Amino acid sequence: MRGMCWGAPLVFVLKKHNAVSFLKIKATPTSTKCSKHADQHCKHYCENCDIPVCIACVSSGKHKDHKFSDIHEKLSSKTQSLQNDLEELETIIYPRYDEMSSDVQTEKAKVETNYGKLTTAADQQGKVLHREITAIVNKRKSDIEEMKKKHLSILNKNSDEITQKITELKHIVSDLKSILKSNDVSLTSTYKSMNSEFRITPLKVRVTLPSFSPRQINKNELSEIFGSLSLLPITKEDGNTIQSPAAASSPPVKPLLDEPRLTATIDTGYELQFSVNCHSEEQLWTCGGNKIMKLLNLQGKLLASIQTCSEYWPRDIAITRGGYLVYTDINKTVNLVKDEQIQTVIRLQGWRPFNVCSTSDDDFLVTMIRDDYKQYKVVRYSGSKETQTIQFDDRGRPLYSSDRYYSTYITENRNLDICVSDRAAGAVVVVN
């Protein structure tokens, strides 16, 4: 009977409630009190304001025409979103960053190893050059010793010849004194003079002393002989976007075309086209046979235009690293365009500018010809300051042709060499 009294009521209670799992009970959010009305609990969620609200908030009119949802459904949805974010962070994003960190450590180890090899190679090259220089020095010293021996041998031979003649002269002088002292007629009558023979002295050897002419050591030349380091091209790869599991996969990167494909033909409106320079992937600056420089898109639409301050047209244009337009003017100036305002940064005297380019250091390289058209050169400017002139080779010969009718286009390559197309010479002149 006692067992039935306990058992029946238990069955009855279970039938009156819904059984749920312990995890669901734990995940059920507790009631949230309203921040505006302390005696109210939030039963709704305002989608427009993105906050929980109570009945009083809804009826207050502050959320008129707003969209509401059940607070428990909304919090459940947000909880699921948080769970998804946590799962993505733990299983996809964090492992990717961990892998990148490991890659950097591996790269650092490679750097240490590689630079160690470079240092060893430099030491070995130094030893090789030391050996070669020591061998050259020893060879020169040996040559000097050999020349010295030959010189002394010639002088010793000459000395022996003179010594022999002196000995003979001493005998003759002694004989003459004996004859004169003896007063012997027979000796006097048989004497024959040998003075005429000794009046002709032996040849006196003159050997010009050799000299050593050390070559002037040029540090740059010596550095080139030693060897050079390649440039350190530091590139930063674009960060890869880690796709979420639900995101659609992005299309693969297009491969480079084997053959170039024409993507646009642009009518610039110039009768004579002088120069063109890319402002971006979709825009380009161009100039021609009038005073107007034009910014066009690939459809040929005019986006902006700049008119030169002088009565002349620009010879060439370039784009600086900051995206500003720079151009050379026949009035002997180099000009910079900022915010549609033209600033003259370089004014030449005795020289006329032709072509211009902007370098990786944001310097200007300008080709120019002298007023008499007899000399041509390349000048580097840092702002308005001239920092370098390139005109002759190491033998003093002109590097570039001086022809007034031919332009020399100029650019800086990825090795930071200065490349000039000399049309008059039919050549590309490259200097480091």
C-alpha angles and dihedrals in degrees: 000000000000090000092051091050091056097038102050098053090048092057090047093052093050091054091055095056137054113239114223133179120268091242092057091048089052092048095050106109120235120239115279119222115226115253090214099042112036095193093054132080121218111246098162138051122219107221093194096052093031092225138111114258137190130222090266091055091051093050094044093080095235090110097044114160090003122139116247133195134184111280093224094049091047094048090045089053092048091047090053089049090052090049090051091049091049092050092048092048093049099041105031118011102040093046088052092053090045089053091050091050090051090049091053091051090049090049091050090053089051090050092053091049095045095047089047088056091048091052091049090049090051090050091049092048089050090053091048091051091046090053092047093047091047090050091050091048092049090048092051091048090049091050090049091051092049092050090048091054092050091048093050091045091056092047092047091052090050090047092051091051092051092045090053091052091049090053091051091048091052090054092049093048090049092049092049092051091050092051093048091048095048096052085210109163094204093053092045093049094049095048115117120194119238096181093107089059093052094044086077101073122206117270112275111226117224116187116184110231113244121239135210117230109194113205115241106253114231109204093212091049091048090049090052090050090051092052138257138254120234116241121273103241104194111191128178116213117221112259111259116236108233106224117226115236091254095048119101115249114258120241116265120263111270113249121236114271118250089216125033116252125212108239102169142008112202126197103213094186094234121130088208117032112210111169144351131195131181115245092179139334090283103031137058139182118224139176136192145159098330139056096266123097113197135207108208135176124224090268090059094250114152108238100171141347134203125198119210118245093229130066089251132083124246117265097204141356136208139177121236123220088258090058097253123141118242125185141177119232129205087233086078097261139119112212137195124209116212122170089347090303118122118223121188104221099170129033116185130207121202092001134082120215120229118170132008139193135180117235132217088261089053091249123139122243110199128186114210143173128215118251091252090052092233101111134044129190147162119236128193119213130192099202103312095335119102108227105167140019123199114190114120137039124236090278094053095254120139113262095203136043116250103220118144093205097057126068121215110217115211138199141155117241128214091269088058091247117148110238121195125182105217102198095182090056094038089232145108111233114205124187129177 
